[in-house]
Amino acid sequence: MTTLTTQTRQANVTIENQTGENLVSVRVAHKYSDTKLKHNLAWSLAAGQTGITAFPAQPVQYNIGIATTGRDWWIVLWCDAKGDYYMTTPQNAREILDMGEKFTHLIAEGMVAVGSGVVLTGPEGISKGAGVAIGATGILISALTNTESTAGFKQHILRESDANKNTTIVLQKNAVTFRSPSGTSTTGVSKIDSGQVNALLKQLEG
């Protein structure tokens, strides 16, 4: 049945790691255009430290109805245990990739936000580098979420049939797939130059 009025629904987002690497931090930005519905989802440490490939679900909201004009837009960013950063790069990502120094500066801000005095612990102890990765991915994905532009975001539309069900984001080194009950979308992935991240990490360790 078609919904005539605009109504808000909730879907549950999960992460499935098929990269072949342990992941330290995963961030997902979701925004529904034409509204203020924005979500900044974070998964970190435990799954990557234990080698678990499935991350627990987190909620996002979206609108349905014949009068709605918005779309669901997504960016996924992660850092693995090797210190390599990856980000979804659909065809409209050129604007973000061309940010150059501004892009790496956002990562640098994340490292400064963590600071050398932060110590994170886990089942086997978590390195300062893991804390840096969490801070860096958090700062960067927040900056991208808070822009009004959808450049660099992948469109994957959530529908009525996705309400209260899982949308699984499958991470691979060369692709990311969004899998919902209503349909599947796939986009490309690019590795981010982590040179500046590593340089600043050495400064913190010094």
WOFEN-V646114 format. One record per backbone hydrogen bond with DSSP energy under -0.5 kcal/mol. CO is the residue of the C=O (numbers start at 1). NH is the residue of the N-H. Records with the same first field share a line. If there is no record, write none. Layout:
CO = NH ; NH
This chain:
2 = 4
3 = 66
4 = 67
7 = 64
9 = 62
10 = 164
11 = 13 ; 60
12 = 167
13 = 58
14 = 169
15 = 17 ; 55
16 = 18 ; 171
22 = 81
24 = 45
25 = 79
26 = 43
27 = 77
28 = 30 ; 41
29 = 75
30 = 39
31 = 33 ; 73
32 = 35
36 = 38
37 = 32
39 = 30 ; 41
41 = 28
43 = 26
44 = 46
45 = 49
46 = 50
47 = 51 ; 52
53 = 17 ; 55
55 = 15
58 = 13
60 = 11
62 = 9
64 = 7
65 = 68
71 = 33
72 = 156
73 = 31
74 = 154
75 = 29
76 = 88
77 = 27
78 = 86
79 = 24 ; 25
80 = 83
84 = 80
85 = 192
86 = 78
87 = 190
90 = 93
91 = 94
92 = 95 ; 152
93 = 96 ; 97
94 = 98
96 = 99
97 = 100
99 = 102
100 = 104
101 = 105
102 = 106
103 = 107
104 = 108
105 = 109
106 = 110
107 = 111
108 = 112
109 = 113
110 = 114
111 = 115
115 = 118
120 = 126
127 = 131
128 = 132
129 = 133
130 = 134
131 = 135
132 = 136
133 = 137
134 = 138
135 = 139
136 = 140
137 = 141
138 = 142
139 = 143
140 = 144
141 = 145
142 = 146
144 = 147
150 = 153
154 = 74 ; 156
159 = 162
160 = 163
162 = 165
165 = 12
166 = 168
167 = 14 ; 169
168 = 170 ; 179
169 = 16 ; 171
170 = 177
171 = 18
175 = 172
176 = 187
177 = 170 ; 179
178 = 180 ; 185
179 = 168
180 = 183
183 = 180
185 = 178
187 = 176
188 = 89
190 = 87
192 = 85
194 = 198
195 = 199
196 = 200
197 = 201
198 = 202
199 = 203
200 = 204
201 = 205
202 = 206
